[in-house]
């Protein structure tokens, strides 16, 4: 899951850079949609990683008791 977060972050940064350098209105709109989609995916995957870490911590706590 962490590798997926990293890959999505790279794509998101590349898309933002393209968006900043593009002047064509259609291309800017398409890149904006792609950016929003990647941002949503990134946020969701960060949540998944956070939940995995919490569950691992809880399991570790249970086994130590």
C-alpha positions as CSV (number, residue, x, y, z in Angstrom):
1,X,0.0,0.0,0.0
2,X,2.9,2.4,0.8
3,X,4.4,1.8,-2.7
4,X,1.0,2.6,-4.2
5,X,0.9,5.9,-2.2
6,X,4.4,6.8,-3.5
7,X,3.5,6.0,-7.1
8,X,0.3,8.0,-6.9
9,X,2.2,10.9,-5.4
10,X,4.7,10.9,-8.2
11,X,1.9,11.0,-10.8
12,X,0.1,13.7,-8.9
13,X,3.2,15.9,-8.8
14,X,3.8,15.4,-12.5
15,X,0.2,16.3,-13.3
16,X,0.3,19.4,-11.2
17,X,3.5,20.5,-13.0
18,X,1.9,19.9,-16.4
19,X,-1.2,21.8,-15.3
20,X,0.9,24.8,-14.3
21,X,2.7,24.9,-17.7
22,X,-0.3,24.3,-20.0
23,X,-2.2,27.2,-21.5
24,X,-4.7,25.3,-23.6
25,X,-8.1,25.5,-21.9
26,X,-9.2,21.9,-22.8
27,X,-5.9,20.4,-21.7
28,X,-6.1,22.3,-18.4
29,X,-9.6,21.0,-17.8
30,X,-8.5,17.4,-18.5
31,X,-5.4,17.8,-16.3
32,X,-7.6,19.3,-13.6
33,X,-9.8,16.2,-13.6
34,X,-6.8,13.9,-13.6
35,X,-5.3,15.9,-10.7
36,X,-8.6,15.7,-8.7
37,X,-8.8,11.9,-9.3
38,X,-5.2,11.3,-8.3
39,X,-5.7,13.5,-5.2
40,X,-8.7,11.5,-4.1
41,X,-6.8,8.2,-4.7
42,X,-3.8,9.5,-2.8
43,X,-6.0,10.6,0.2
44,X,-7.8,7.2,0.2
45,X,-4.5,5.2,0.1
46,X,-3.0,7.3,2.9
47,X,-6.1,6.3,4.9
48,X,-5.6,2.7,4.1
49,X,-1.9,2.8,5.2
50,X,-3.0,4.6,8.4
51,X,-5.6,1.9,9.2
52,X,-3.1,-0.9,8.5
53,X,-0.6,0.7,10.9
54,X,-3.2,1.1,13.6
55,X,-4.3,-2.5,13.3
56,X,-0.7,-3.7,13.4
57,X,-0.1,-1.6,16.5
58,X,-3.3,-3.0,18.1
59,X,-2.3,-6.6,17.3
60,X,1.2,-6.0,18.7
61,X,-0.3,-4.6,21.9
62,X,-2.6,-7.7,22.2
63,X,0.3,-10.2,21.8
64,X,2.5,-8.3,24.3
65,X,-0.2,-8.7,27.1
